[in-house]
Amino acid sequence: RRRGCLYVLGGYDDEKVLDSLECFDPAIGRWEPLPSMPQRRSFMSVAAVGDDIYICGGLCKLGTSIAALDRFSLSSRRWLSLQSMVQPRSLACLTAMGGYLYVVGGCNGEDEIISSMERFCPSQERWTGVFMLPWRCVFGAQAAHSHYLYVCGGCEGVYSLALATRFNQSTEEWERMPPMRTARSGAAAAATAVGDIFVCGGFDHSQHEDCDSSMSTGVQLSSVECFRQCSGAWEQLESMATHHSFSGSAVVGDHR
């Protein structure tokens, strides 16, 4: 078992959907192939809990969303298929928080955007709840801090959204937040140690062709904004040097 490694799963190459799992160990600067996933998939959702990697949903072939949930154990180096989601979904967001996994929104493979969130309990190995979202959401930005799961922006089928909300794990209810300063889908989000939520880049389709069409039709963003816990408001920050969409973000260290 290795700690501090990077794991990359599935996706596309030039010809097909992949079932591969690879591990990069920074200590030795080398990639290592690991046992392949139970099935080929792309646009799936991935999260880690302890020494286990969970993948749910995705596309097994073009246009076909699946509901499968699989777990890879770093200790045994084996895959285990678990109880499937209630609804097939791809392009969803999966986040680990408070001992649970939450999968939010996505598409069902029939050009329908999903308006629900499902919760999985790893210790019980079963799905324990379905919660309706305040809006249909795909390409949303998601982050977790303490007992809150934040969902920012995304697309509801026609336009990008500036809406933001958070799920309170204690009350199992959605709490309204102020809207972001900019409508955006396909943005990246991350939470700092004090719970400030940074949302970076994405696309703005608020005045352009719908999100289901080519992403090249929207306005690609370099802007960054932050939800400050101390003020309960969004703050505009300095823009990035480059436009980014469908990217990733992470917080390193105890930055405040």
C-alpha positions, 0 to 999 in steps of 0.5 A: 500500500502506498500513500501520497500517490496519484491515481488516474482511471479510465477515460478515452484514448484516440479509439476507445473508452478505457478500463485502465488504472494507473498510479504515479508515485512521486517518491520514485517518479514513476507510473505503475499500472494497476488492475483494470476497472471491471468495465470500460468507462469515461465521464465517471465520478471518482472519490477516495475514502481512506484507502479505497477509491470509489468510481460511480456512473459514467459512460461505458460507450458513447451516449450510454450512462451507467449506474454502477458503483465499484471500489478499488482497495489499495491494500488488497489491490482488488476491485469490488462491485457494490450496490448500483445507484438508483439512477444511471448518471454521467458527468456527475460530481462525487464528493466524500464528506463525513463518512459518506459519498455524495453524487450530485446531478449529471446526465442520464444518457438521454440528454436529460439533466438530473435533479437529484443527489444520492448518498452512499454509506461505505461502512454499510456498503449501500445507498442510504438516501436520495435528495432533490436538488434545488435545480437540475445540474450538470457541469457544476462546481462542488466542494466540501468543508465541515458538514457542508457540501457546496454546489456552485453554478453548472448548467440546467440545459439552456444557460449557465447558472450563477446559483449556489447552494449548500447541503447541511449534512446535519439537517439533511437540507439544502441552504440557500446561498447568495448567487455568484457574481458570474454565471459559470459551468464547468468551473473548478472549486476548492475549499480552504481550511477555514471553509472559504470556497474558491470557484475558478474559470468555467464557461458562461453560456448565460447569453449564448447557445445552450450548454448541450451544444458545443462548449466552444460557443460559450465565453470561456472564463479566467475569473475567480471568486470566493465565498467568504465564511466570515462575511457570507458573501462572494468576493471577486478576486484577481483573474487567472492568467489563462482561461480554464474550463473543465479543469481541476483545483486543489488546496495544499497546506493550511492556507487561510 
